Amino acid sequence: MRDSVPDIGNHLSIGVGTLQETAISAKGFGPHNLAILRHMAMNAMQKEGSKVSLRGKIKLAGWNDAFLAKLLAQILKCDCPA
């Protein structure tokens, strides 16, 4: 799977950070929907501001409800056109 990725920029960090190769949802729109959610989560973690690594932020969001709430609030605060 990783050999088919042309660049090793953001694609590799998503695969390593979230283990997307092991995801079970492979029917219908599941993979597309999860890709969108992963992208939103990555953007929120990159905008977060602390100097913790991406992997550290993923772990911290799993351990600390306040940090997870901060990330979710950042995702829900959308400037998208209606």
VEXDREN-2710 file (C-alpha; in Angstrom, 1 decimal):
% VEXDREN-2710
k/r/px/py/pz
1/MET/0.0/0.0/0.0
2/ARG/2.7/2.5/0.9
3/ASP/4.7/1.7/-2.2
4/SER/1.8/3.1/-4.3
5/VAL/1.9/6.5/-2.6
6/PRO/3.9/8.9/-4.9
7/ASP/5.1/11.3/-2.3
8/ILE/5.9/10.7/1.4
9/GLY/4.6/14.0/2.6
10/ASN/1.3/14.1/4.4
11/HIS/0.1/10.7/3.2
12/LEU/2.7/8.8/5.2
13/SER/2.0/10.7/8.4
14/ILE/-1.8/10.0/8.1
15/GLY/-1.1/6.3/7.6
16/VAL/1.4/6.0/10.4
17/GLY/-0.5/8.3/12.8
18/THR/-3.9/6.7/12.6
19/LEU/-3.3/3.2/11.3
20/GLN/-5.8/3.7/8.5
21/GLU/-4.7/0.5/6.8
22/THR/-6.5/-1.5/9.6
23/ALA/-9.8/0.3/9.3
24/ILE/-12.8/-2.1/8.9
25/SER/-15.3/0.1/7.1
26/ALA/-14.7/-0.8/3.4
27/LYS/-18.2/-0.7/2.0
28/GLY/-20.2/2.0/0.4
29/PHE/-19.3/5.6/1.4
30/GLY/-17.5/4.5/4.6
31/PRO/-13.9/5.0/3.4
32/HIS/-14.7/8.4/1.9
33/ASN/-16.5/9.6/5.0
34/LEU/-13.7/8.4/7.3
35/ALA/-11.1/10.1/5.1
36/ILE/-13.0/13.4/5.5
37/LEU/-13.1/12.9/9.3
38/ARG/-9.4/12.0/9.4
39/HIS/-8.6/15.1/7.4
40/MET/-10.6/17.3/9.7
41/ALA/-8.9/15.8/12.7
42/MET/-5.5/16.3/11.2
43/ASN/-6.2/19.9/10.4
44/ALA/-7.4/20.5/14.0
45/MET/-4.4/18.9/15.5
46/GLN/-2.0/20.9/13.2
47/LYS/-3.7/24.2/14.1
48/GLU/-3.7/23.4/17.8
49/GLY/-0.6/25.3/18.6
50/SER/1.3/23.2/21.1
51/LYS/4.7/21.7/20.1
52/VAL/3.6/18.2/20.8
53/SER/4.0/15.7/17.9
54/LEU/1.0/14.5/15.9
55/ARG/1.2/11.1/17.5
56/GLY/1.4/12.7/21.0
57/LYS/-1.7/14.8/20.2
58/ILE/-3.6/11.7/19.1
59/LYS/-2.7/10.0/22.4
60/LEU/-3.5/13.1/24.4
61/ALA/-6.9/13.4/22.8
62/GLY/-7.6/9.8/23.8
63/TRP/-6.4/10.4/27.4
64/ASN/-7.6/13.9/28.2
65/ASP/-11.3/14.8/27.7
66/ALA/-10.5/18.5/28.0
67/PHE/-8.0/18.4/25.1
68/LEU/-10.4/16.3/23.0
69/ALA/-13.2/18.9/23.7
70/LYS/-10.8/21.7/22.6
71/LEU/-10.1/19.9/19.3
72/LEU/-13.8/19.2/18.7
73/ALA/-14.7/22.8/19.4
74/GLN/-12.0/23.8/16.8
75/ILE/-13.6/21.4/14.2
76/LEU/-17.1/22.6/14.9
77/LYS/-16.1/26.3/14.6
78/CYS/-16.5/26.2/10.8
79/ASP/-16.2/29.2/8.5
80/CYS/-17.8/27.2/5.7
81/PRO/-20.5/28.7/3.4
82/ALA/-24.0/27.4/4.2
END
